[in-house]
Amino acid sequence: MNMKQMNFNKMLKKVAFFLMIFLMSFETNAQDIQAKIIYNRKTDWISIMSKLPYMTQEEIDRSKLTWGNYSDNKGRNYELYIDNNKSLYLLKEEKSESGYSWKPEKFVLDRDHKKNTTSDVIETLGKTFLVEDAIPKYRWKILNEIKEIEGYLCMKAETRDTIKSQTIHAWFTDRIPFYGGPEGYSGLPGLILELDINNGDAIVTATKVDLESAEFDFPKQSKKKGKKTTYAEMNKLYAKFIRESIEGEKNPYWRIRY
C-alpha cells in the first residue's frame, strides 16, 4: 500500500469517527428542509430465488433459463417528500408505455420524525395494515467507503434485517441534514440516497434530488383505512410467513416485500 492510499484510508477513518460522534448527538427536531427525491427500485428475482435454502443447483439453473429473459432493468420509481420533520414515501404514479398496468400493492410510509411516529399503510398478504408505531430503529455501522450519487458525496453504512436475513448497505450524505431515506430506513446523520438490499438483490437509488427549488404541496393522504397494528406485530407475521413458506418450499417474497 503506497503513502497516498494510506493517507486516504486515514482520512476515511477520521471522517467515520466524527460522523459516529455526530450520529450520537444528532437530533431530528433540528431538521429544517423541504425536498423531493425520486428513487428507482430494481429487484433481481433470480438472485433472490438462488439464495432460498431449499433450491438445488438444478432448480436454480432451470429458473435462470425460465426467467432469464425477464428483466427488471427499468425498476419502479418511488417519491420521498420531505417537509421539515415530516416525510412521505410512496410509489410514483406513472402510466405504462404499453397501456397495460396492474394495481400495485399499497406501500405508503408517512412519518413524523419530530414526534417519532409512523402512520404507514402497507398492503401485504392480502390485507391492508395501518401501522401506528414509533419509527423503527436500526443499528448502523459506518464503513470506510465513499462514492458520489447525484452529485453528493456519500458514505457507506451497514445494518441487518434479522427477520428477512438481509444485509442492508446504505449510502448517505451529510450535506442533506435529514434523518431518513427510502423504504423506511433511517437513523443516519444525513439523507440516504441509495440502499443495497442483500448484496444486490434489490437496489434503491436516488435518480433526482430537488432541494432549494423544491416547491410542492406535501401530498395529502385520504382517510387511512386498514387493520391497526405495530411493527413488532408485523415482524411476527413476516417471520411466521417466511418460515412456513420455506418449509413448504415456496418463495415468500412473491407475497411480501423483499
N, C-alpha and C positions, 0 to 999 in steps of 0.2 A: 504494500500500500504506500503510495507516494505522499509527500508532505501536503500537497493540495487536497487530496482526499481525506487525510487525517484532520486537517483544519475544518473541512466541510462537515465531517462527522461530529467534531466537537461543537460546531455551531448548531447543528441539529439537536444535539443533546441539551444545549443551553436553552434553545427555543422550547423544547419539550418540557424542560423543568419549569420555566416561567409560565408556560401555558397550564401546567398542572397546578401551580400556585394560584393562577388566575381562576382556574376552574373551581377551586375550593372557596374562593371569595365571590364568585360570580353570582349576581342577584338578578332574577328575572324581571323584577319590577324596575330595573334600570333601563330596560329596552325602550327605545323611542325610535320607531322605524315604521315606514309604510312601504310595502313591496309586493310584487307579484312575480313568482318564479314558476316557470314551466319545466317539468321533468318528463323524461321519456323512460318508460319501464319496459325492459326486454327480458323475456324468460326463455331459458334453454331447457326445454322439456326432456330432451334426450339425456342431458346431464343429470337432471333430477331423477329420471327413471333408472339410470345406470347406478345410482347410489342407494336404491332401495335394497334392503338386506336380502330379500327373497329372490331377487333377479339373478339368474345364471348368466354366464357369458353368452350362451346360445340365445337366450331371450333378449339380452342387450343388443346383440348383433342383429337379431330379427327386428327389433324396434327401430334400430338405425336404418334398416332397409325400408321398413314400412313408413317411418316418419322422416326419412332423410330429406325429402323434398319439401317438408313442412318448414316454413321459416317464420320466425317472429322478428325479422330484421327491422320492421318498422316500429314494433313495440306499441305501447299505448301511452298517450300523453295525459299527465296529471297537472293540476294547478295548485300552488300553495299561495294563499293570500295571507299577508301579514299586516296587521293594523295595531301598532304598538305591542301590547302584550297578548293580543288575540291572534289566532291563526285558524285557517280553514284549508283542509287538503281534500281534494276530490277529483274525480275523473273529468277531464276536459271534454266538453260536448263538441263532437266533430261528426261531419257527415261522411259516410263510407263512399269511396270512389266508385265502387261497383253499384251503389244504390241499395245494397243489402246490409242490414245491420241487425244485431241481436241485442236484447236488453241486457246491459251489463249488471253485474251484481252491485248492490249499493255499498259504497265504502267511503264514508264521509267522516273525516276526523275534525271535530270542532273543539278547539282548545282555548282555555283562558289560562295563560302562563303566570299571571299575577296571582290569581286565586288557586292555581294548581289544580284545575278541574277539567274533566272531559265531558263532552255531550256528543259522543260519537254514535253514528248509525252504521251498523255493519250487518250486511246480509250474508249469511253463511248457513250451510247445511239445511237449506230450505226454510230458514226462519230469518226474521229481521230483529236485531237486538239494538236496544238503546243503552249504551254503556256510559253510565254516570258514575265517575270514579275520580280518584286522584290520577294525575298524569303518571304513567309508568316510569320507573327509574331504571337506568342501565348503568352497569359497572364498566366504565370505559378505561382502556389502557391506551395512552397516546404513544404512537410509534415514531421512529426516526425516519419518516419518509415524507416527501413533499411532491406536489405536482400542481400544474395550473389547470383550472377549469373555468371556462367562460371569462378568462382574464383575471381570475382571482387565484392567488397562491394559497393552496390548501395543504393541510397536514392530515395525516392518516391516524385513525383510532380504531380500536377493536373491542368488540363485546361478543357475548354469546347468548343465543336463544336456546335455552335448555329444553323447552317444550318441543321445538321442532328440530333440535340437534343441528343448529346452524351457527356458523361463524359469520359475524357481521363486521364488515370493514366500512368505515365512514370516512369521507374526505370533507373536512370543514374549513371554513375561512373565518379568521377573527376580524376581518375587515367588514363583515356584516354582523353586527352585535345582536344576534337573535339566538335564542336558546334551543330552537327546534330544527325540523327538517322534514323530508318526505317520509311517508309510511309510518308516521307517528314517532319516529326516533328523535330523541332529544337528550340534553344533558351535557353537551359540549360547549366550550366557550366561543361559539360562533355558529353561523348557519351551515348545516350540512348540505353540500352541493352534489354529493354522489354517495350511493350505497352499493356495496358489492355483497350480495347475499350468498353465502356458502361457496365462495371461490368461483364466481361466475354463473351460478345457477340462475340468478336474477340480478340485473344491473339497473339501477335507477339513477339517471344522470340529468343534471340541470342543462337545459338547452337554451334558456333565455332568462336573464336576470334583469328585472326592471325595478330600480330603486328610486332615486330622487325624482324622476319624471313620472313615477307611478301615480296615475290619477284614476281611481276606480272607486266604485261603491262596493264596500265589503258585502259580498253576496249574502242576501237574507235567506235564511232557511225557513221552509214551511214548517208547520207544526209537526214535530217529530213523533213518529209512531214506532213502536217496537217493544219487545219484551225487555223490561228494565233489568239490568244485570251489572256486574263488575268485571274487571279484567281478571281477577282471581277465579271467578266462576267460568269465564270464557276459556281460561287456560286449562281448567279441569275438563271442560267439554272437548277442547282440542286434543289434549293428551289422551283421553279415552278413545276418541275417534281415530287418532293416529295409531294407537296400539291395536285396536280391533281391526283396522284396515290392513296393517302389516301382517297380523296373524292370519287374516283371510286372503293374503297375497293380492291386495288391491292398493293402487296408488291413492293415498289420502288427499293428495294435492290437486286432484281433479275437482274436489268439492270444497276445499278450504284454501285460503290464500297462502301462497308459499312465502 
